[in-house]
Amino acid sequence: MKLKVILPSIVIVVVIIAVLAAVLPKMQFGSKEGEALISQAALFEKQGKLAEARDAYKKAYETYPEVSIVKIAKPRMEELGMNILFSPLVDSYSKEYIVQAGDSLAKIAKVFGTTIELIKRSNNLAGDNIRQGQKLKVATAKFSVVVDKSQNILLLKQNDDVIKTYKVATGANNCTPVGTFKITTKLVDPVWYKTGAAVPPGSPENILGTRWMGISKEGYGIHGTTDPSSLGKQATAGCVRMLNSDVEELYSILPEGSEVTIVD
């Protein structure tokens, strides 16, 4: 009876050893491949080929999940992605547009589903004036965000690709609503209306900070803060709270109608 029990155990151990022997060399090979991609990406950066560098870091990050690869690839991929977004460089997420008679930044932004702020920033425009025949970089990607309450992070997505990770604060006692919503309102320097009072912008008591993006769940939104120490925690009354500089950046990218997904 004991022999019958021992034999299957020996077989299982032998199988596990065989599997590990087959898998471990491949894992090591994967690391070498990942390191080669990192080196290639760094070379692209040195050559000023920013889109190629970003894409190489992205491939390394998505294909080789080793900590040593992710630690290098993810931040470089995100930093390059944002640098490209806010530069005149046209990539696979944008196009060159030639200004037509009767065009305005507002009209162009509406046609392409983007924001005036993003057009201005990516073309180094100081004002709103444009001229017929002028070449502009215009984002064609669909931007959306995913808020992960368990990690207190907000992921900005460009089509299906994460372009930046922000640290945020979410609702105390897990009270931030879960689901898929739309941005319905956008306000610069919002007034905070609390019971019996209207707290003006710039006041240390105005917990909304410098921007407000309301979502299609009444009373909830994404906003700035007067308490940066709360970020990374479940500390709000249910809204998503960001560093003021971060929410200002996000505000410039997301048009009304952008999708906001909140998950536990």
Buried (B, 14 or more C-beta within 10 A) or exposed (E): EEEEEEEEEEEEEEEEEEEEEEEEEEEEEBBEBBBEBBEBBBEBBEEEBBBBBBBBBBBBBBEBEBEEBBEBBBEBBBBBBBEBBBBEBBBEBBEEBEBEEEBEBEEBBEEBBBBBBBBBBBBEBEEEEBEEEBEBBBBBBBBBBBBBBEBBBBBBBBEEBBBBBBBBBBBBEEBBBEEEBBBBEBBEBBEBEEEEEEBEBEEEEBBBBBBBBBBBBEEBBBBBBBEBEBBBBBBBEBBBBBBBEBBBBBBBBBBEEBBBBBEE
